[in-house]
Amino acid sequence: MTPLKGADGKVYAMSQGNILLGTVGGAPAGTKAQPNHLSVGRITGGATVERAVPAALGQGDMVYLELNDSDFTTASRVVDAVNQRFGSETARAQDGRVIRVRAPLGSDERVAFLGALESVNVTPAETSAKVIINARTGSVVMNTSVTLDACAVSHGNLSVVVSAAPTPAPAAAGARGAAAAPAQIEVAKDTGQVLLLKGGASLSDVVKALNAIGATPQDLLSILQAMKASGSLHAELEII
């Protein structure tokens, strides 16, 4: 159990739960394989709030609703749905996140009103194009709004392999120890190719274009960042 502190030094939540490690590791005798960080993980929904954060849920006859993500289109649709269900002038959008709803003053009536308010169905606006990158595991996830313009990509790999026999243990007094084998270093460089990627207006086209590169997931992280910098990738890159 780990305390989660705010900027003021006070504990606001306690974190506890199963840690998800999207990594692979191994350590046989004399060698060690660790492609990613084995000491870094994520706890999904593992925080228990210990200190209430000040929030103005209701003031007078008004109840304030806050969207998880600020979006003017979704806020406008929520206002229209609430007014259609409970009558005009019931809800008004304060900004892209906060919506003011007129509610009854009585506690029983307000609870019943909020229960009916929660059952109102609203179709949210389409999410913006976003690519989620996990730099530790090499995972790349993108939504259907991601588009790609035509671009050229040059991709080549340089690999260095160092192999050496394990050093023998020191020989006993009076005995002759075996000589250690020298280390062997191999440097291999793949031939770089310039590939023309056609523009794609759908997620399947973008996936086909990225698969044509033939890069590993770790190399794909740098390629996506370069595409974003060149303006050919129309999406927001988020690194977790």
C-alpha positions as MATLAB code, in Angstrom:
seq = 'MTPLKGADGKVYAMSQGNILLGTVGGAPAGTKAQPNHLSVGRITGGATVERAVPAALGQGDMVYLELNDSDFTTASRVVDAVNQRFGSETARAQDGRVIRVRAPLGSDERVAFLGALESVNVTPAETSAKVIINARTGSVVMNTSVTLDACAVSHGNLSVVVSAAPTPAPAAAGARGAAAAPAQIEVAKDTGQVLLLKGGASLSDVVKALNAIGATPQDLLSILQAMKASGSLHAELEII';
ca = [
       0.000    0.000    0.000;
       1.461    3.305   -1.134;
       0.204    6.789   -0.170;
      -0.490    9.191   -3.030;
       0.291   12.766   -2.038;
      -0.710   16.019   -3.647;
       1.389   19.091   -4.254;
       0.530   20.299   -0.730;
       2.119   17.201    0.826;
      -1.198   15.771    2.075;
      -2.255   12.179    1.369;
      -5.345   12.076   -0.855;
      -5.463    8.380   -1.805;
      -3.897    4.998   -1.061;
      -2.716    2.865   -3.967;
      -2.855   -0.907   -3.743;
      -3.503   -3.726   -6.196;
      -2.042   -6.054   -8.781;
       0.774   -4.575  -10.872;
       0.637   -5.309  -14.594;
       4.065   -5.841  -16.165;
       3.948   -6.051  -19.956;
       7.542   -7.239  -20.100;
       9.648  -10.358  -20.514;
      12.690  -11.286  -18.472;
      15.046  -14.176  -17.869;
      18.400  -14.827  -16.239;
      19.952  -18.221  -16.959;
      23.434  -19.077  -15.729;
      25.991  -16.673  -17.135;
      23.489  -14.652  -19.224;
      20.620  -12.235  -18.742;
      17.736  -11.241  -21.009;
      15.677   -8.172  -20.126;
      14.068   -6.466  -23.158;
      12.095   -3.998  -21.025;
      11.949   -2.571  -17.509;
      10.894   -5.244  -15.043;
      10.656   -2.713  -12.180;
       7.981   -0.547  -13.867;
       4.288   -1.423  -13.986;
       0.762   -0.024  -13.853;
      -2.018   -0.445  -11.280;
      -5.376    0.063  -12.967;
      -8.018    1.537  -10.666;
      -5.989    0.752   -7.555;
      -6.414    4.051   -5.701;
      -8.766    4.430   -2.733;
      -9.644    8.042   -1.943;
      -8.801    8.932    1.660;
      -9.367   12.700    1.563;
     -12.268   14.341   -0.222;
     -11.361   16.923   -2.845;
     -13.512   20.076   -2.586;
     -16.150   20.001   -5.333;
     -19.288   22.055   -5.803;
     -21.845   19.380   -6.670;
     -24.825   21.558   -5.900;
     -25.438   25.162   -4.944;
     -29.012   26.170   -4.251;
     -31.295   24.776   -6.922;
     -28.414   24.113   -9.362;
     -26.458   20.877   -9.830;
     -23.141   20.968  -11.711;
     -22.189   18.090  -13.992;
     -18.588   17.701  -15.146;
     -17.590   15.681  -18.187;
     -14.564   13.417  -17.940;
     -13.088   15.017  -21.069;
     -13.688   18.601  -22.068;
     -15.599   18.632  -25.356;
     -17.980   21.344  -26.562;
     -19.876   19.011  -28.892;
     -20.574   16.469  -26.167;
     -21.559   19.220  -23.711;
     -24.034   20.632  -26.246;
     -25.534   17.179  -26.815;
     -25.924   16.647  -23.059;
     -27.775   19.956  -22.724;
     -30.119   19.079  -25.590;
     -30.831   15.608  -24.182;
     -31.540   16.903  -20.662;
     -33.806   19.707  -21.887;
     -35.690   17.287  -24.115;
     -36.224   14.921  -21.156;
     -37.056   17.425  -18.391;
     -38.128   20.520  -20.293;
     -36.435   23.579  -21.733;
     -34.166   25.789  -19.602;
     -33.387   22.824  -17.323;
     -29.729   22.525  -18.358;
     -27.224   25.086  -19.600;
     -23.613   24.575  -20.614;
     -21.167   26.736  -18.673;
     -18.187   25.677  -20.806;
     -16.909   22.568  -22.575;
     -16.796   20.573  -19.322;
     -19.282   21.968  -16.765;
     -23.071   21.796  -17.254;
     -25.514   23.515  -14.887;
     -28.757   21.632  -14.272;
     -31.739   23.010  -12.356;
     -32.812   20.438   -9.735;
     -35.470   20.299   -6.984;
     -34.566   21.614   -3.528;
     -35.972   18.729   -1.490;
     -33.579   15.893   -0.721;
     -35.963   13.127   -1.819;
     -36.952   14.946   -4.983;
     -33.312   15.754   -5.789;
     -32.228   12.123   -5.356;
     -35.025   10.954   -7.642;
     -34.185   13.680  -10.156;
     -30.483   12.765  -10.211;
     -31.401    9.103  -10.639;
     -33.500    9.963  -13.681;
     -30.754   12.280  -14.927;
     -28.234    9.437  -14.898;
     -30.470    7.349  -17.157;
     -30.482    9.917  -19.979;
     -28.678    8.488  -23.018;
     -26.244   10.804  -24.805;
     -24.174    9.947  -27.858;
     -20.731   11.474  -27.278;
     -18.811   13.228  -30.011;
     -16.215   11.333  -31.995;
     -12.883   11.219  -30.244;
      -9.908   13.012  -31.725;
      -7.235   11.055  -33.564;
      -4.819    9.648  -30.992;
      -1.949    7.151  -30.947;
      -1.032    5.659  -27.548;
       2.605    4.540  -27.279;
       4.098    2.460  -24.467;
       7.823    3.075  -24.774;
       8.707    0.269  -22.331;
       6.866   -2.577  -24.037;
       6.704   -1.211  -27.588;
       2.898   -1.350  -27.671;
       1.163    0.969  -30.145;
      -2.622    1.506  -30.085;
      -4.511    3.912  -32.362;
      -8.179    4.730  -32.835;
     -10.219    4.861  -36.013;
      -9.744    8.619  -36.488;
      -6.030    8.299  -37.332;
      -5.202    9.238  -40.929;
      -1.951    9.196  -42.876;
      -0.711   11.275  -45.785;
       1.632    9.911  -48.448;
       5.254    9.932  -47.258;
       8.603    8.196  -47.807;
      10.323    6.299  -44.980;
      13.882    4.998  -44.876;
      14.431    2.234  -42.366;
      17.643    0.390  -41.505;
      18.958   -1.457  -38.447;
      22.399   -1.702  -36.914;
      22.883   -4.670  -34.584;
      25.887   -5.431  -32.386;
      26.267   -8.910  -30.893;
      28.878   -9.628  -28.212;
      29.409  -13.252  -27.231;
      31.933  -14.651  -24.783;
      32.454  -17.957  -23.006;
      31.867  -17.877  -19.240;
      35.055  -17.222  -17.243;
      36.209  -20.426  -15.475;
      36.507  -20.524  -11.719;
      40.025  -20.089  -10.259;
      41.912  -23.375  -10.109;
      42.955  -24.882   -6.833;
      46.490  -24.456   -5.535;
      48.937  -26.508   -7.578;
      46.467  -27.099  -10.450;
      46.384  -25.421  -13.854;
      43.234  -23.437  -14.733;
      41.683  -23.421  -18.200;
      42.227  -20.340  -20.362;
      39.177  -18.127  -20.951;
      37.892  -17.855  -24.511;
      38.198  -14.371  -26.043;
      35.052  -12.363  -26.614;
      33.607  -12.223  -30.127;
      31.988   -9.064  -31.468;
      29.783   -9.095  -34.558;
      28.422   -5.968  -36.194;
      25.682   -6.352  -38.808;
      23.894   -3.595  -40.667;
      20.769   -4.220  -42.678;
      20.350   -2.578  -46.026;
      18.287    0.568  -45.721;
      15.331    0.974  -48.052;
      13.227    3.988  -48.902;
       9.580    2.943  -48.881;
       6.712    4.973  -50.280;
       3.686    4.836  -47.998;
       0.384    5.740  -49.592;
      -2.020    7.965  -47.751;
      -4.800    6.255  -45.837;
      -8.144    7.650  -44.757;
      -9.094    4.637  -42.608;
      -7.432    2.698  -39.817;
      -6.973   -0.399  -41.996;
      -5.082    1.638  -44.596;
      -2.809    3.086  -41.918;
      -2.076   -0.389  -40.515;
      -1.258   -1.731  -43.982;
       1.111    1.173  -44.602;
       2.912    0.679  -41.269;
       3.200   -3.080  -41.845;
       4.881   -2.363  -45.190;
       7.800   -0.823  -43.305;
       8.619   -4.141  -41.662;
       9.946   -2.493  -38.485;
       9.903   -3.913  -34.994;
       7.546   -2.368  -32.439;
      10.434   -0.521  -30.793;
      11.550    0.938  -34.146;
       7.964    1.856  -34.937;
       7.942    4.283  -32.001;
      10.648    6.439  -33.574;
       9.063    6.169  -37.031;
       5.690    7.377  -35.728;
       7.340   10.333  -34.005;
       9.161   11.227  -37.215;
       5.903   10.970  -39.190;
       4.220   13.266  -36.688;
       7.054   15.805  -36.956;
       6.865   15.755  -40.766;
       3.105   16.336  -40.715;
       2.164   13.109  -42.512;
       0.577   11.505  -39.424;
      -2.627   13.250  -38.393;
      -2.953   12.144  -34.786;
      -1.925   13.113  -31.295;
       0.935   11.053  -29.862;
       0.556   10.113  -26.182;
       3.382    8.261  -24.441;
       2.543    6.265  -21.311;
];
